[in-house]
Amino acid sequence: MLTEQTLEKLNAMKLYGMANYLRTWMERPADTQLGPTELVGLLADAEWVHRENKKLTSRLRNARLRQTACLEDIDYSLTRGLTKAQVLELSTSRWVAQAQNVLVTGPTGVGKSFLACALGQKACRDGYGVVYRRTSRLFDELAQARADGTYPHLLRRLAKAQVLILDDFGLEPLGASERKELLEVLEDRYGSGATVVTSQLEPKDWHAVIGEPTLADAILDRLVHNAHRLKLMGESVRNPGGNLTRAKKGAK
C-alpha cells in the first residue's frame, strides 16, 4: 500500500517528479485509480518531465537573456521584413546543430533584441546552452577578466556555449584590444558554436566599426560565412503599434 512514507523515500532519492505525481494520484477518487503497469509508466514520464523542466530552467537562468521572448509570440501581420518561413526554419534549431550564425540588422527599436532572445529561448528549449551579452558589456567583462587573471576561463566558457548572442554590435568603434578579443572569441567558436549578432549596421559597414582592415576581414569571415541574414525594418517599438508582437513590450 502506498503511504506518505513512500513519498518521503522518493523525495529522499530526489525523485521529485515521481513523488509529486504519486501524491496527486493518491488524492484521486478510487474509481479513477490506475493499474500498476499504467501507474509505473506515468511515474516514469512525470520524473522525466520534471528533470527536463529543471534543466530548461537552469539553461534559461544561465543564458541571462535580456528579454522574455518567444518565437511563437511574433505577429507576422506587422510589417517588419520578417517572414514566417524564415522563423520556421530557424525554429528547428538546425542552425545551432550545424554551428551556423544568425545576423539580425535594422534600425533601432524594430525588435532585433526580441528576435535574438526568442531564438536563444528556443535553443534553450531544444536543449542547447546559450550565453547572451550586450557587446559593450562583453568587452568590459573580457577586460576585467584580463585584469583578474580569469581571461582563459572566460574564453573557455564563451567557446563552450552552443549559442552566443552578441547584442547591439557596432554602436561604437572597437579599440585595438577589443578587435583582438572579438577575434579570439569567434576563432574559438568557429565551426563548433553558433553566434547571433544584432546590429543597426549592415555587415558591409562593419569594417569601419572594427577598424583594422586585416582583423576586420578575419572577424567578418567568421561571422558572415554561412550565416542566416534577417533584415528588419519599420517603425520603432517606442511608437504605438511598432513591435514584433501585439503586446506593448520593449524591444531593440
Secondary structure in CASP SS format (residue, H / E / C, confidence):
PFRMAT SS
TARGET T0000
AUTHOR 0000-0000-0000
METHOD secondary structure of the structure
MODEL  1
M C 1.00
L C 1.00
T C 1.00
E H 1.00
Q H 1.00
T H 1.00
L H 1.00
E H 1.00
K H 1.00
L H 1.00
N H 1.00
A H 1.00
M C 1.00
K C 1.00
L C 1.00
Y H 1.00
G H 1.00
M H 1.00
A H 1.00
N H 1.00
Y H 1.00
L H 1.00
R H 1.00
T H 1.00
W H 1.00
M H 1.00
E C 1.00
R C 1.00
P C 1.00
A H 1.00
D H 1.00
T H 1.00
Q C 1.00
L C 1.00
G C 1.00
P H 1.00
T H 1.00
E H 1.00
L H 1.00
V H 1.00
G H 1.00
L H 1.00
L H 1.00
A H 1.00
D H 1.00
A H 1.00
E H 1.00
W H 1.00
V H 1.00
H H 1.00
R H 1.00
E H 1.00
N H 1.00
K H 1.00
K H 1.00
L H 1.00
T H 1.00
S H 1.00
R H 1.00
L H 1.00
R H 1.00
N H 1.00
A H 1.00
R C 1.00
L C 1.00
R C 1.00
Q C 1.00
T C 1.00
A C 1.00
C C 1.00
L H 1.00
E H 1.00
D H 1.00
I C 1.00
D C 1.00
Y C 1.00
S C 1.00
L C 1.00
T C 1.00
R C 1.00
G C 1.00
L C 1.00
T C 1.00
K H 1.00
A H 1.00
Q H 1.00
V H 1.00
L H 1.00
E H 1.00
L H 1.00
S H 1.00
T C 1.00
S C 1.00
R H 1.00
W H 1.00
V H 1.00
A H 1.00
Q C 1.00
A C 1.00
Q C 1.00
N E 1.00
V E 1.00
L E 1.00
V E 1.00
T E 1.00
G C 1.00
P C 1.00
T C 1.00
G C 1.00
V C 1.00
G C 1.00
K H 1.00
S H 1.00
F H 1.00
L H 1.00
A H 1.00
C H 1.00
A H 1.00
L H 1.00
G H 1.00
Q H 1.00
K H 1.00
A H 1.00
C H 1.00
R H 1.00
D C 1.00
G C 1.00
Y C 1.00
G C 1.00
V E 1.00
V E 1.00
Y E 1.00
R E 1.00
R E 1.00
T H 1.00
S H 1.00
R H 1.00
L H 1.00
F H 1.00
D H 1.00
E H 1.00
L H 1.00
A H 1.00
Q H 1.00
A H 1.00
R H 1.00
A H 1.00
D H 1.00
G C 1.00
T C 1.00
Y H 1.00
P H 1.00
H H 1.00
L H 1.00
L H 1.00
R H 1.00
R H 1.00
L H 1.00
A H 1.00
K H 1.00
A C 1.00
Q C 1.00
V E 1.00
L E 1.00
I E 1.00
L E 1.00
D E 1.00
D E 1.00
F E 1.00
G C 1.00
L C 1.00
E C 1.00
P C 1.00
L C 1.00
G C 1.00
A H 1.00
S H 1.00
E H 1.00
R H 1.00
K H 1.00
E H 1.00
L H 1.00
L H 1.00
E H 1.00
V H 1.00
L H 1.00
E H 1.00
D H 1.00
R H 1.00
Y C 1.00
G C 1.00
S C 1.00
G C 1.00
A E 1.00
T E 1.00
V E 1.00
V E 1.00
T E 1.00
S E 1.00
Q C 1.00
L C 1.00
E C 1.00
P H 1.00
K H 1.00
D H 1.00
W H 1.00
H H 1.00
A H 1.00
V H 1.00
I H 1.00
G C 1.00
E C 1.00
P H 1.00
T H 1.00
L H 1.00
A H 1.00
D H 1.00
A H 1.00
I H 1.00
L H 1.00
D H 1.00
R H 1.00
L H 1.00
V H 1.00
H C 1.00
N C 1.00
A E 1.00
H E 1.00
R E 1.00
L E 1.00
K E 1.00
L C 1.00
M C 1.00
G C 1.00
E C 1.00
S C 1.00
V C 1.00
R C 1.00
N C 1.00
P C 1.00
G C 1.00
G C 1.00
N C 1.00
L C 1.00
T C 1.00
R C 1.00
A C 1.00
K C 1.00
K C 1.00
G C 1.00
A C 1.00
K C 1.00
END
